[in-house]
């Protein structure tokens, strides 16, 4: 469905020397440097997959998505989606994709939501019967009935996000690009949006590319992720494999009956652990120990703690995906 081969995107950036002399010089003789926002990336997305596309600000995510949606043209390489090249014949191409930007809306502010959908129906040339069938499906999945006659300006953020998602799906696109679809939403509304995305994907086999800084979105919705940094792909593979390969850290969270008992714990000295293999954070009576499970077993660590202290409460957890991603960035993991 989505095919990206050796894609590079370069931009020219004006170079200005410091001071007044540099400003004057740049007026008459401009100097440029070439910046690679995306550097020779390749990946494929089969029909019906939800791909998590993640990276820090400035990593190249937005530039890549703009090339996939046809807004930008690659400097080098090939992008093909459902047999079409996005930046060519864009009028035909955009009828096959839907786009949701969490911080921007495609809805008309003063129109009732239903009228907005009617306008989109005309733009995408959806016939009346298809439109009725589509709206029935979207009403069921996204629960639009309660506010579908309200002006867009009166909608809450959660309602607007559901409406934006519906608007992107009016024409039954084959590919859906979601950029921060749950940004700013409370936990309950986020869960509802995630359930709706999952249902749409399962029922319609819509191919979805999800970019987000909320890694809970990734864990809930995606089985595969592509991680990009400095324009290059750092990781492309199953989320489960990433956890297995890079997530060999566990967390022990505990509180002690006597805070003074903490002084009895000398993890680095007694267990011969340090550096990236062990991190201890104390916040009042709560203590969190993050450790590499290949270097010390859970049972050995718990035995050490219980022999040294009186524990009021204790739990062992896997580290979350956010911690794993932070460690991958910190270690400069290369693409697999």
N, C-alpha and C positions, 0 to 999 in steps of 0.2 A: 504493500500500500504506500509506504513512505520509503524513499530511497535517497540517501545522501552519500555522495562519493567524493572524497578528497576536496572538500569545500573549504575555500579560504575567502575571507572578506577583509580587504584593506581599506583604510581611510587615510587621506592626506591631512596632516595636522600642521597648522602654521607655527613656526618656531620664532619666538620673539626674544631677542637678547635683552638683558636687564637694563633698567635705567632709561633716561630720556633719550640718550643716543641710540639705544636699541629700538625705541618706539619710532624715532624719526627714520631710522634705516629701514624698518619694516614697511613704512609708507611707500618707499621707492623701490625697495628690493626685498621681496618676500622670500623667506626660506621655508621649506616644507620638510617634514619627515613623514615617513610611511609607518602607520601603526596597523598591526595585524590584530583585528578584533576577534577573528576566528581563524584558526591555523590548521588547515589540512585535516578536517574531521570527516569521519565516515561512520554511518550507522544505518540500520534498516528497522522499520516498524511494520510487522505484519498486520493484516486486517483484524480488527477487533481487540487489539492490545491497548492497555492503558500504560503509557510510558511516563515515568517520572523523570523530568529533565531539570537537574538541579545544579546550583553553583552560586558562589558569592556574587555580590554586586560587582559589575565590571568583568565578570568571568567570560562573557560572550553569549549568555543565554538569550538575551533580548535580540541581539543581532542575528542569531541563528533562527529564532522564531520569525523574525521579519523576513528572512530569506525564504523560509518555508511557506509563509503566507503570501509571498510575492511582492511585499513592500520594498525589499531590497534585492538587488541582483548580485549574485556571487562574483567575486573577482576571478576566481578559478573554481573548477569543479562542477559537479552536476547535482541538481536537486530535481527529483521527479516524484510527484504525488498522484496516485491513481492514474498513472500514464500521462500526466500533464506536467509541463514545466511551469511553476507558479508565476514567474514574472512575465511569461508570454500569454497573450490572450486572457488577461486577468478577468475580464467581464464574464467569461465562461467558467473560469477556474473558481471564482469566489462563490459561485452557486453550489459548489461541492464541499465547501468548508464552512465551519462556524467558529467564531472567535469570541471569547469572553475575557475582558480585561477587568480585574477586580477594582481598579482605581478609576476606571473610565466606563461610561455607560453608552450604549447605542440606542437608548430609549429617548423619546421626545418628552421633555420635561413637563410641558403643560397639557399634554394629551392624556386622556384616560388610557390605561394600559391596553384595553381591548382595541382601541383605535390605533394605537402604536403597532399592535400585531397585524391589524388590517393593512396598514401602510407597508409593512414588511412583506406581507402577502403579495402586494402589487409589485414591489421592487423585485422580489424573487420569482414572480410569475407563477405562483402556486395556485392551481385551480380550486374552485370552491369546495368540491367534495374532499379533495386532499387536505385542504385547510381545516375543514370541520373534523375530519378524522385525526389530524395532527393536534388540534387544540384539545380534543377529548383526551388524547394520550398525555399531553403536557399538563393538563389540569389534574389528571389522576396522579401523575408522578410528582409534580411540583406543588400541588395544592394551591392553585392560583385563584380559585373561585371567590375567596373571601375579599380579594382586593383587585380583581380584574377590571372593575368599573371605576376604580379610583385614579385620579391624576398621578402621574409618576412622581411628581414633586412631594406628594403626601406619603409615599411609601417609606417604611423603615428600611434600614440597610439590608436586613435579612430578606425582606420582601423584594427589594430591588435586585438583589443578587439572583433570587429565584426567577424574577422577571427577565433579567439579562440572559440567564441560561436558557429560558424558554425562547427568547427572541433569537438566539443563536441557532436554535433547532427547528424553527418554523419550516424551513425548506428541506428538512431531513438530510443534513449534510453527511457525507461519508467520513469526514475527518473533523474533529473538534479540538481547537486549541484553547486551553484554559490557563490563564495567567493570574495567579493568586485568587482563585475563586472563593476562598473563605476568609480573605483578609478583613480584619476588623469585626468579625462576627463572634457572637458568644458561643459557648461550647455546644449548647442544644441546637442552635441554628446550623453550626458547622456540621454536626452529625447528620442533620436532615439533608443538607446539600450533598454530603458525601454519599448518603444512601441513594439520593436521586441520580447522581452521576453513575453509581454502580448499576442501578436498575436500567438506565438508558443504555449503558454499555452492554449489559447482558441481553436485553431484549432486542436491541437494534444492531448489535455488533458494530457500533460506532468506534472507530479508531480514535484514541484520545492521547494528546500530548499535554501533560500537566507540568507547569512550572510553578514552583511555590517555595517560600521560605518556611512554611509550616510543615515540618517533617512528619507530623501526625497525618497530614493529608497523604503523604507518600506511603506511610506504613499501612494506612487503611485502604488505599485505592490501587496501589501499584505492586506488581510482582517483579518488575524489572525497572532499573534506573540507569540513566546516563548522567554522569557527573562531569562537569566541564570546569576548567580553571585556566585562566590566562589564554583562552582561546583553544585549548587542547582538551581532548577527552581524557580524564583521569581514570574513569571506571565505566564499564559498560557490561552489565550482567544482572543476574537475579539478585533481588534484595536479600533473599535467604543466604545466598553464597557470600554476599558482602558481609553479612552479620557473622557467618561462620569463619570467614577469612580474617576479617578485621575486628570482629566483635568479641575477641577472647578475653574480655574484661567482665568482671562481675562486681556488684556493689553489695557491701554489707552496711546496713543502716541500723544503728543501735542507740539506746540511751541507757545510762548507768544509774544504779541506786545512789552511789556516792560519786559526785563529780571528781573528787580527789583521786578516784581509782584510775582516772585517765593517765595520771602521772606514772602508773605502773606499766603502761603500754609503750614499748620501744620497738615499733615494727621494723624500722630499718636495721637496727643493731641485732635484734633477736632473730629476725627472719631472713636477714641478709638480702633485703629487697630495697630498691630505690629507683630513682629516675622515673621512666615511664611505666615501670612495673608496679608501682604503688603510689597512691595519692591519698592523703588523709586530710579531711576537712572537718573542723569542729565548730559547731554553731550552738553556743550555750550547752545544753545537756545532750544535744543530738550530735552523733559522730557518724560520718560517712567514710568508709574505706573502699576505694576503687582499686582493684588489683588484677594482675594478669593471671588468669586461671591455669595457664601452662606452667607458670613459675611456682605457684603454690596452690594446693587444692583447697576447696571450700572447707572441707572437714578439718584440715590442718590449721587453717586460719581461725575457724570457730573454736577449735580446741585451745589454741593459744589465747584467744580473748577470754574464754570462759575460765581458764585456769588462772588468769591474772586479775579478773574483775568480777564484780557481781552485776549481772546484766538485768535491767528492768524489762527491756523489749529489744528484739532483734529480728531482722528480716534479711533475706538474700535475694537480689534481683539481677537480671541481665541489665547491662547498660543500654540506654535508649539509643535510637538511631542518630539523634543529634550529637551525642558524645562520640559515636563511631565516626561520623562525618568530620567532626572537629579534629579527631586524631588523624584521619586520612589526609586532611589538608595540612596539618602540622607536619606530617611525615613525607609530604610530597609524593603520594602514591602515583605511579604511572598507570597508563591505560592498560587494561588486561586484554 
